[in-house]
Amino acid sequence: MPNDLTVTVMLFAALRDRTGRPECAVSVPAGSVVADVWPHLPEQIRRPVAPVGVRYAVNDRWADPRRAVAGGDRIAVLMPFSGG
């Protein structure tokens, strides 16, 4: 679609394991925010809703899920984790 933006989504941990790749290109409608990327992820990792606690970074900086997306952004999706 002509009004779509293409972003690169960086995948880590379980998301990376399930796709077998560290990143993917995703198209989202113009006017999308970071959280809107979730439903456009590859089928093997997509869920109807992002898990509670998922965090995002845009262009190597932590980002609010309500931050606007720009074409060419690099969006890191980090699943919640625990450890010691």
Buried (B, 14 or more C-beta within 10 A) or exposed (E): EEEBBEBEBBBBEEBBEEBEEEBBEBEBEEEBBBBBBBEBBBEEBEEEEBEEEBEBBBEEEEBEBEBBBEEEBEBBBBBEEEEE
